[in-house]
Amino acid sequence: MNLENLTVRTVPTLWEQRQTLFAQSSADLSALQAIDSAGIAFLVQWAKAQPASKLRLTAPPERALRLIRTFKLEPLFELN
């Protein structure tokens, strides 16, 4: 799935789609334009939904990487 915005405004809509999204083991962040703490929290929930592996984040932008590092969330993700 290609995500453009992971913000407090978009997460509620994505949350409604979580059953479909969380069935996937990767998220393409190459088109990500905006992310905030709500977006990071959504990615954490997605990662925790992966039963046997980490959530693979493809092409995460620097802003997303900074938030992941700030909150020390690297163990939840495979960063590509």
Residue pairs with C-beta under 8 A, 6 or more apart in sequence:
1 21
1 24
1 27
1 28
2 28
2 30
2 31
3 14
3 27
3 28
3 29
3 31
3 32
4 31
4 32
4 33
4 34
5 32
5 33
5 34
5 35
5 39
6 14
6 32
6 34
6 35
6 36
6 38
6 39
6 40
6 42
6 43
6 64
7 34
7 35
7 36
7 38
7 39
8 36
8 38
10 39
11 38
11 39
11 41
11 42
14 21
14 42
15 42
18 45
18 46
18 49
21 27
21 46
22 45
22 46
22 49
22 50
25 50
25 53
25 55
25 56
26 55
26 56
26 57
26 58
27 43
27 46
27 55
27 56
27 57
27 58
28 58
28 59
29 57
29 58
29 59
29 60
29 61
29 64
30 58
30 59
32 60
32 61
32 63
32 64
35 61
35 63
35 64
35 67
37 67
39 64
40 64
40 67
40 68
40 71
40 73
43 55
43 57
43 76
43 77
44 73
44 76
46 55
47 54
47 55
47 73
47 76
47 77
48 76
53 78
54 75
54 76
54 77
54 78
55 76
55 77
55 78
56 77
56 78
56 80
57 64
57 77
57 78
57 79
57 80
58 80
59 80
60 68
60 79
65 79
68 74
68 77
68 79
